């Protein structure tokens, strides 16, 4: 079943010049990017993004980090895309992530771990409006879609 997820390339991915590498992995997996933009999140938008963590001790650290520099937000579509992207990213803690995953290859931290992907359909529905309106999501057909399903 084709569905969507939100991916955020975090400030460390941009500062470390890993944007192209990460996007390349997403594309090579056969996923379709249907929206993308670079933004500098306000504190208010960051707090909305991480609202489910508001009562946790690391909430302020998350907000401070995601607002410390620009991020790139993307809507990505594909078959079972949430699970596929979660596997591409690797475990949250880069030091524990498997080699071959984005975090396993480029991160050794749980805090600066390069990338975020929605962990469920419910999370996607809550997170997506922080970055995009439905009108900003482009509907198109890629020539290779029938070969990747």
C-alpha angles and dihedrals in degrees: 000000000000113000141154139250136184118238123190121194100209128221093268092056089055095043091049094049093241098129095100093046093051095045089047091056091050092050095044089054087062097251121144121231107214100172134017137170141158114233141169104224120224117227089250093055092044091052089051090050092052098033092124088064096047094115095046123099093238095055096101092046090053092049093045092050098047090048094047093091143345122309131197115227122197138180109216127189131200148117108306086346097171093058093039093053093045089056092046090052097048128208117339092247106067091206089063098038119111119255109258093044122101093248093038091055100039112020137063096174140080091209101045099038101146103231145046127200127181109260096209143007088260091054091048091053090051097042102040097070090057086071111015146033119215088251090062093058109093119220112210141136123244117215092235098049094105090054097051103048 
